[in-house]
């Protein structure tokens, strides 16, 4: 399992959101560039970066995003307002390892098919799921799609993966359960990455042993220091198979 430590930025600052509310950010007083370097030094293979300003077409964080990508030293999975092929291409040209498409994937599935074809293994689709239904536009609108039905429409595309965000657990502090993500991971051949589901090392261990979950995004728990990244990476490592004893 790959651990994706995530940095979320708003107006140049590291933040976390409760219930996706951009007007009530929890601000972390750390340098986002230095934090990205710390993630790499701890041993992370990938990191995720979300630019919340870009959700509304605001490119004020553009230079900071590029600096983080350059400084990190590890591949960066970049999220934030990707609604056109042009913007996706610009991000990849600037060094992003992957781009994450969320609302646009639901509203414009042809875009996903197009960019996945031209950029295989560099496009991730992110699904925010609440009570079984996919939310769009920063969790403000409920779509007509269930997660499993929508993922069926993506089968066969050369996507790098699917991010499944459990909005119930992330926004309401509900107990993390793996039943839904387990069902989804068993039903698709694409890599499934859990998000909003890791608040403790126990949560990470639980996800690891569900099976067929390829990764987990961890954010707030790293910033409030309830999880140590090095310990999380150690838990996520595959365990060697025991050799049978022969007489």
Secondary structure, 3 states (H helix, E strand, C coil): CEEEEEEEEECCEEEECCCCCHHHCEEECCCHHHHHHHHHHCCCCEEEEEECHHHHCCCCCHHHHHHHHHHHCCEEEEECCCCCHHHHHHHHHCCCCEEEECHHHHHCHHHHHHHHHHCCCCEEEEEEEECCEEEECCCCEEEEEEHHHHHHHHCCCCCCEEEEEEHHHHHHCCCCCCHHHHHHHHHCCCCEEEECCCCCHHHHHHHHCCCCCCEEEECHHHHCCCCCHHHHHHHHCCCCCCCCCCC
